[in-house]
Amino acid sequence: MMRSMSPVSTVHSRLVYDSLKACGIRLVLALPETWLVHRIRMAEDDPEITLARLVKEEEGAGSPPRARDRALTVGRSYVAR
């Protein structure tokens, strides 16, 4: 049986967002995913939260660093020191 996709719930997004804030979360890193749209908007509108928007790997810049290089590559799953 295939389940149909339902739109993202604002109520459930608020529940998750408020729970994270209650735990002391003040920095939010967000990928551009449609299912995060309400939570990202909540973080944007909240002066107590710092929102850092990330990019997907295919949208990122840079190339894999060599072992001797020091680099922070945007849009990759690694950071070289």
N, C-alpha and C positions, 0 to 999 in steps of 0.2 A: 504494500500500500504506500503510495507516494503522498507525502504531506505537502500541502500548499504553503508557500511562503507568506507570512503575514508581515504587515508593516511594523517598523520598530515602534515599540510602545513608549510613549512619553512618560507614563506612570512608572514603568519598570526602570526606565533610564534615570528618573529622578530618585528612585529607591537606591539604585546602585551608586549614583553620584553622592547622595547624602550619606550613605554608609561609608564611602571612601573618605569624605570630609570628617566624619565622626571619628575615624581612625587616625586623623592627623595628616592626611595626605594634602600637600600644598603645591606639588609640582606634578603636572600632567603632561605626558608625552603622547601625542596623538597621531596615528596614521590616518590618511584620508579614506576611511571606510564608511560606507553609507549606514551601516548599523551603529555607528558611533555618533551620528550627526547630532542627536539631542544632547549627549554628554559633552561633546566638544562645544556646542553652543552654550551650555551651562557654565563650562569652564571659562569661556570667553567673557561672559557677562559677570563673573564672580571676581571682585577685586582681591579676594584672599587667595586666589589661585594663580599660579604662573603656568601658562600654557605654552608648550613648545611643539610646534607642528613638525612632523617628520615626513619624509618622502618614502615612497616604495622603492625597492631596489632598482627597478627598471627606470625610475625617474631620477636616480641619484647621479652624482658627479664623481669623477675620479677613477682611478684604477687600483688594483690590489697593490699595496706597498710591499717593497722588498724587505727582508728581515732587518737590514741595516738602516732602513729609512724610518723616520719618525713622522707619522701621519695620522690624521683623523679623517677618514673618508666618509663623506655624506652618502647616505643611502646604501650603505653596506652593513653586513652583519658583524663586522670586526673593527677593532681599533688597534693600530700598531703603536708601540712606544719606542 
